[in-house]
Amino acid sequence: MILLFNSCAQLKTKEALDLVKKISKQIPKSFYSNPHFLTSLLDALMKCGDVAHAEALFYSSKEKVLSSYGAMMK
């Protein structure tokens, strides 16, 4: 999943964003506690232009790591 999100982040297209959203809705919520997974998802959302969704996800996460903050600043 992380590789998929990273690939979509590099594409920065609406189609990539749609894929990221579709996949993220199907993933169990327990995955969101993994900081690497969450950072990759945040990065993809930010780079594809969905800042509002990325912010909501960031603020709802219980454990924030430095890389998550970095993904939100890009």
N, C-alpha and C positions, 0 to 999 in steps of 0.2 A: 504494500500500500504506500509506503513512504516513497519508493521509487516512482510510482505512478503519480503521486502528488508533486514530486519534484519535477517530473517531466512536464506535467501540466503547467507548473509555475514558469517553466522556461518558454512554453508556447505563448502564454499570455493572450489567449483568444477566448471568445465567448463560448466556443465549443469545449475548450478545456475547462472553463469554469463550470459549465453544465455537467461535465463528467465528474468533476470534483464534488459538486453538490450531490449528484445522484449516488455516487459511491459512499460519500460520508453519511448519507441518510440510512444506508443499509448496514453500516458497521455497528457492532454492539457498543453501547456506551462505555463499557469497561475499557475499551481501547483508548478512550480519551484521557485516561489517567497516565498513559505513557507519554512522557515529555517529548520524546523524539517524534512520535506520531503526531502529537498535537502541534508541535512547531512546524512540521512539514505541511500539515493541513492549513495552518495559519498563513504560512508563506505562500502557498498556492492561492489561497483566497485573496490575499493582499495583492499579489502580482497580477492576478486576473481581474482585479478591480472591484471585488466585493468587500469593501472596507467595513460596511455595516455588519455583515455576517461574521467577519473575522473579529471585530470588536466584541460582539455579543458572545462569541465563543471564548475569547480571551478572558473577558470579565467573569464568565461563568465557571472557568476552570479554577479548581481549588488550589492546585500546586503550580505556581508560576516559576519558570526557570529563566535564566539569563537569555538563552537562545529564543525563548518565546517573546521576550521584550524586543529583541533584535528583529525578529520577523515582523513585528507590528510597526517598527520604525521605517521599514523599507518603502 
